Amino acid sequence: MSLLHFDRTWKFQITPIEFWDTVSQTEQFTNWWPWLRQLDVEGLGDQGPQPGTVAHCAIGWLLPYNLHMRLEVTEAIPFEYAHIKISGDTTGLSSLILGENPADKSRNTCLVRMKWDVALHKTSLRLMYRINRPFMERRHTEWIDNGAQTFAERAFHHP
């Protein structure tokens, strides 16, 4: 099974509370990320993602097909982190971890760390990954970085 590892931290010019509140607005996801073709969320709590929150999504990215996934929050502390179990065309674990930027004394900067380790189950995706792993990993990282930039621009109106 092909394993894709990702671990990246971004800095946003908002507080961790503002970030969490914003990403809890799941009805906005398809506006922020146009490659998200479908999103159905169940069990979202008053403070956003909580254990038991489940999202079914279809991602139409650079590939000629959609990836279908089920994301289940297994553990979460509002404004701090969420751990997610991924199943479907990929399986694995993911984490979203928020923190204040220690270099920012005003406390108006949020550090957002996303990481995951997923196995690829779709045959064509596994084959492409085996043939050209460095290219696929580079494109995946670029795609996620672009998604973070698009999110900052659309959700927070920050370039």
Order of alpha helices (4+ residues) and beta strands (2+ residues): beta-alpha-alpha-beta-beta-beta-beta-beta-beta-alpha-alpha
